[in-house]
């Protein structure tokens, strides 16, 4: 298999695994919970809570008019997917950390886009809180993939070519 084919096989594998985990976990929440229902897993730290996020991270734009919000949150991820796809295309085979990062961000963007197309909102359910410091907004596996991918890109930009990931 050529190096270029391996690069795209890697993208496909990471994308498929992350997207599958995201969609399976969201469907499990939809099958088991009613909106707002919560199951405490680790007392004082973590619950599974079914939340509908009509906005973006931290509920950004959740109260914007639907006539703006819906097209905006459909167009932005589609544009992001095309841009990320182009950036992935530009990667050299040896840029493994960036390949991981872009693959994760792509899968996360696709996972949340699927929710927006299916439901008009994103299914969130991972609910962390520390009584002393407060509550973190609920999120999902797609959000984790995006945050990890962006963090890897940030790490790469700080450390430059010194970072080697296999």
MIDRENGU-513699 format. One line per 8 residues: number of its first residue (from 1); their letters; for each residue x negated, y, z negated of N, C-alpha, C. Coordinates in steps of 0.1 Angstrom, whole numbers, plus 2048, in hexadecimal, padded with zeros to 3 digits. Example, Ala and Ser with C-alpha at 12.3 -4.5 7.8 and 13.67 -1.06 7.14 Angstrom:
2
1	as	77C,7C7,7B2,785,7D3,7B2,77C,7DF,7B2 ~ 780,7EA,7B9,777,7F5,7B9,77F,800,7B1;
This chain:
166
1	xxxxxxxx	7F7,7F4,800,800,800,800,7F7,80C,800 ~ 7FA,816,809,7F2,822,809,7F4,82A,7FD ~ 7EA,833,7FA,7EB,83C,7EF,7F7,845,7EF ~ 7FB,849,7FA,807,852,7FB,814,84A,7F8 ~ 814,83E,7FD,820,835,7FA,821,832,7EB ~ 815,830,7E4,814,82E,7D6,81A,83A,7CE ~ 816,846,7D3,81A,852,7CD,82A,853,7CD ~ 830,850,7D8,83F,850,7D9,845,845,7D2;
9	xxxxxxxx	83F,839,7D1,844,82E,7CA,844,831,7BB ~ 83A,838,7B6,839,83D,7A9,845,846,7A6 ~ 847,850,7AE,852,85A,7AD,85F,852,7AC ~ 861,849,7B5,86D,841,7B5,86F,839,7A9 ~ 865,833,7A3,866,82B,797,869,833,78B ~ 862,83E,789,864,847,77E,872,84D,77F ~ 875,852,78B,883,858,78D,88E,84E,78A ~ 88D,842,78F,897,838,78D,899,833,77F;
17	xxxxxxxx	88E,831,778,88E,82D,76A,894,838,761 ~ 88F,844,763,894,84F,75A,8A3,852,75D ~ 8A7,852,76A,8B4,855,76E,8BE,84A,768 ~ 8B9,83E,769,8C2,832,764,8C3,833,755 ~ 8B9,836,74E,8BA,837,73F,8C3,843,73C ~ 8C2,84E,743,8CA,85A,740,8D9,856,743 ~ 8DC,851,74E,8EA,84E,751,8F0,843,749 ~ 8E8,839,746,8ED,82E,73D,8F0,833,72F;
25	xxxxxxxx	8E7,83B,72A,8EA,840,71C,8F6,84A,71C ~ 8F7,852,726,903,85B,726,910,853,728 ~ 910,849,730,91C,841,731,91F,83A,725 ~ 915,835,71D,917,82E,711,91E,838,707 ~ 91A,844,707,920,84E,6FE,92E,851,702 ~ 930,852,70F,93E,855,714,947,849,711 ~ 942,83D,711,94A,831,70E,94D,82F,6FF ~ 944,834,6F7,945,831,6E8,94B,83D,6E0;
33	xxxxxxxx	948,849,6E5,94B,855,6DC,956,85E,6E3 ~ 95E,865,6DA,967,86F,6DF,95F,87C,6DD ~ 963,886,6E4,95C,893,6E4,95B,898,6D5 ~ 94F,89C,6D1,94D,8A1,6C4,94A,896,6BA ~ 94C,889,6BD,94A,87F,6B3,93B,87D,6B1 ~ 937,87A,6A5,929,879,6A1,927,86C,699 ~ 91B,866,69B,917,85A,694,909,85D,68E ~ 909,85E,681,8FC,861,67B,8F3,855,67B;
41	xxxxxxxx	8E7,856,681,8DE,84B,682,8D3,84C,677 ~ 8CD,858,675,8C3,85A,66B,8C9,866,662 ~ 8CD,863,656,8D3,86E,64E,8CA,87A,64D ~ 8D0,886,64F,8C9,892,64E,8BF,895,659 ~ 8C0,88D,664,8B6,88F,66F,8BC,88D,67D ~ 8C3,882,67F,8C7,87E,68D,8D5,878,68D ~ 8DD,87C,697,8EA,876,69A,8EC,875,6A9 ~ 8F5,86C,6AC,8FA,86C,6BA,907,873,6BA;
49	xxxxxxxx	908,87E,6C1,914,887,6C1,917,88A,6D0 ~ 923,887,6D4,928,88A,6E1,92B,898,6E3 ~ 924,89F,6EB,926,8AD,6EE,926,8B0,6FD ~ 92E,8B9,701,92F,8BD,70F,928,8CB,710 ~ 91E,8CB,719,916,8D7,71B,91A,8DD,728 ~ 921,8E8,728,925,8EE,735,91A,8F9,739 ~ 911,8FB,731,906,905,734,8F9,8FD,737 ~ 8EE,904,734,8E1,8FE,736,8DB,8FC,728;
57	xxxxxxxx	8CE,8FC,728,8C7,8F9,71B,8CC,903,710 ~ 8CF,8FD,704,8D4,905,6F9,8E1,90B,6FC ~ 8E9,906,706,8F6,90B,709,8F5,918,711 ~ 8EA,91C,717,8E8,928,71F,8F3,928,729 ~ 8FA,933,72A,904,936,734,911,92E,732 ~ 912,927,726,91E,91F,724,92B,927,724 ~ 92A,933,721,936,93B,720,938,944,72D ~ 92F,943,737,931,94A,743,93D,946,74A;
65	xxxxxxxx	943,94E,752,94F,94A,75A,94C,93D,762 ~ 956,934,762,955,928,769,952,92A,778 ~ 957,935,77E,955,938,78C,947,93B,78F ~ 93F,93F,785,931,941,787,929,935,782 ~ 92D,930,777,925,925,770,924,918,779 ~ 930,914,77E,930,907,785,927,907,792 ~ 928,911,79B,91F,912,7A6,911,914,7A3 ~ 90E,91C,798,901,91F,794,8FA,912,78F;
73	xxxxxxxx	901,90A,787,8FB,8FE,781,8FB,8F2,78B ~ 901,8F4,796,900,8EA,7A1,8F4,8EE,7AA ~ 8F3,8FB,7AE,8EA,900,7B7,8DB,8FF,7B1 ~ 8DA,903,7A5,8CC,904,79F,8C5,8F6,79F ~ 8CC,8EC,79A,8C5,8DF,79A,8C2,8DA,7A8 ~ 8CB,8DC,7B1,8C8,8D8,7BF,8BC,8DF,7C4 ~ 8BB,8EC,7C2,8B0,8F3,7C7,8A3,8EE,7C0 ~ 8A4,8EC,7B3,899,8E7,7AB,894,8DA,7B0;
81	xxxxxxxx	89D,8D1,7B4,899,8C4,7B9,892,8C5,7C6 ~ 896,8CE,7CF,88F,8D0,7DB,881,8D6,7D9 ~ 880,8DF,7D0,873,8E6,7CD,86A,8DB,7C6 ~ 86F,8D4,7BD,867,8CA,7B6,863,8BF,7C0 ~ 86C,8BB,7C9,868,8B1,7D3,85D,8B6,7DC ~ 85D,8C3,7E0,853,8C9,7E8,846,8C9,7E0 ~ 846,8CD,7D4,83A,8CD,7CB,834,8BF,7CA ~ 83D,8B5,7C9,838,8A7,7C8,832,8A3,7D5;
89	xxxxxxxx	838,8A7,7E0,832,8A4,7EE,824,8AA,7EF ~ 822,8B5,7E9,815,8BC,7EA,80A,8B6,7E0 ~ 80E,8AE,7D7,805,8A8,7CE,7FA,89F,7D5 ~ 7EE,8A0,7D0,7E4,896,7D4,7E6,889,7CC ~ 7E2,87E,7D1,7E5,871,7CB,7DE,871,7BD ~ 7D3,877,7BB,7CC,877,7AE,7D2,880,7A3 ~ 7DC,888,7A7,7E3,891,79D,7EE,889,796 ~ 7E9,880,78E,7F3,877,787,7FB,87E,77C;
97	xxxxxxxx	7F5,887,775,7FD,88E,76A,808,896,770 ~ 805,89D,77B,80F,8A5,782,81A,89C,788 ~ 816,890,78D,81F,887,792,829,882,788 ~ 824,87F,77C,82D,87C,770,836,887,76D ~ 830,893,76C,838,89F,768,844,8A1,772 ~ 840,8A2,77F,84A,8A5,789,855,89A,78A ~ 851,88D,789,85A,882,789,864,883,77E ~ 85F,886,772,868,888,766,872,893,768;
105	xxxxxxxx	86D,89F,76C,875,8AA,76E,880,8A8,779 ~ 87C,8A1,784,885,89E,78F,890,895,789 ~ 88D,88A,782,897,881,77D,8A0,888,773 ~ 89B,891,76B,8A3,898,761,8AD,8A1,768 ~ 8A8,8A9,772,8B1,8B2,77A,8BC,8AA,781 ~ 8B8,89E,786,8C2,896,78D,8CC,890,783 ~ 8C8,88C,778,8D1,887,76E,8DB,891,769 ~ 8D7,89D,766,8E1,8A7,762,8E9,8AC,76E;
113	xxxxxxxx	8E4,8AC,77A,8EC,8B0,786,8F7,8A6,788 ~ 8F4,899,786,8FE,88F,787,90A,892,77E ~ 907,895,771,911,898,768,919,8A4,76C ~ 913,8AF,771,91A,8BB,775,923,8B8,781 ~ 91F,8AF,78A,927,8AB,796,933,8A3,791 ~ 930,899,788,93B,890,783,945,897,77A ~ 940,89F,771,948,8A4,766,94A,8B3,765 ~ 941,8BA,76B,941,8C9,769,939,8CD,75D;
121	xxxxxxxx	933,8C4,756,92B,8C7,74A,920,8BC,749 ~ 917,8BE,740,90D,8B4,73D,910,8AD,730 ~ 90F,8A0,72F,911,898,723,905,898,71B ~ 906,89E,70F,8FB,89E,705,8FF,896,6F9 ~ 8F5,890,6F2,8F8,887,6E7,8ED,885,6DD ~ 8E1,889,6E0,8D6,887,6D6,8D6,894,6CD ~ 8D9,892,6C1,8DC,89D,6B8,8D3,89D,6AC ~ 8C8,8A5,6AC,8BF,8A6,6A1,8C2,8B2,698;
129	xxxxxxxx	8BF,8B1,68B,8C1,8BC,682,8B9,8B9,676 ~ 8B4,8C4,670,8AD,8C3,663,8B5,8CD,65A ~ 8BA,8C8,64F,8C2,8D0,647,8BB,8DD,643 ~ 8AF,8DC,641,8A7,8E8,63C,8A5,8F2,648 ~ 8A3,8ED,654,8A0,8F6,65F,8AB,8F8,669 ~ 8B5,8F1,668,8C1,8F3,671,8C2,8E8,67B ~ 8CB,8EB,685,8D0,8E1,68E,8CA,8E4,69C ~ 8C5,8DA,6A3,8C0,8DB,6B1,8CC,8D8,6BA;
137	xxxxxxxx	8CE,8DF,6C5,8D9,8DC,6CE,8D7,8CE,6D4 ~ 8E2,8C7,6D5,8E2,8B9,6DA,8DD,8B9,6E8 ~ 8D6,8AE,6EC,8D0,8AD,6F9,8D2,89F,6FE ~ 8CC,89B,709,8CD,88E,70F,8C0,889,715 ~ 8BF,87D,71B,8B3,878,720,8AE,880,72C ~ 8B7,885,734,8B2,88E,73F,8AB,89A,73A ~ 8B0,8A0,72F,8AA,8AC,729,89C,8A8,724 ~ 89B,89C,71E,88E,898,719,884,896,724;
145	xxxxxxxx	888,891,730,87F,88F,73B,87B,89C,740 ~ 884,8A6,741,880,8B4,745,876,8BA,73C ~ 878,8B9,72F,86F,8BF,725,862,8B9,725 ~ 861,8AC,726,855,8A4,727,84D,8A8,733 ~ 854,8A8,73F,84E,8AC,74B,848,8BA,74B ~ 850,8C4,746,84B,8D1,746,83F,8D2,73C ~ 840,8CB,731,835,8CB,727,828,8C5,72E ~ 829,8BB,736,81E,8B6,73D,818,8C0,747;
153	xxxxxxxx	821,8C7,74E,81C,8D1,757,814,8DC,74F ~ 81A,8E0,744,814,8EA,73C,806,8E6,737 ~ 806,8D9,732,7F9,8D4,72D,7EF,8D3,739 ~ 7F3,8CF,745,7EA,8CF,750,7E5,8DD,753 ~ 7EE,8E7,752,7EA,8F5,756,7E0,8FA,74B ~ 7E1,8F6,73F,7D8,8FA,734,7CA,8F3,736 ~ 7CA,8E6,739,7BE,8DF,739,7B8,8DD,747 ~ 7C0,8E1,751,7BB,8E0,75F,7B8,8D1,763;
161	xxxxxx	7AE,8D0,76A,7AA,8C3,770,7A4,8BA,766 ~ 7A2,8BE,759,79C,8B6,74F,7A5,8AB,74B ~ 7B2,8AC,74D,7BC,8A2,749,7BC,897,753 ~ 7BA,88B,74D,7BB,87F,755,7C6,876,74F ~ 7D0,872,757,7DA,869,753,7DC,85E,75D ~ 7DE,852,758,7DF,847,760,7EC,842,761;
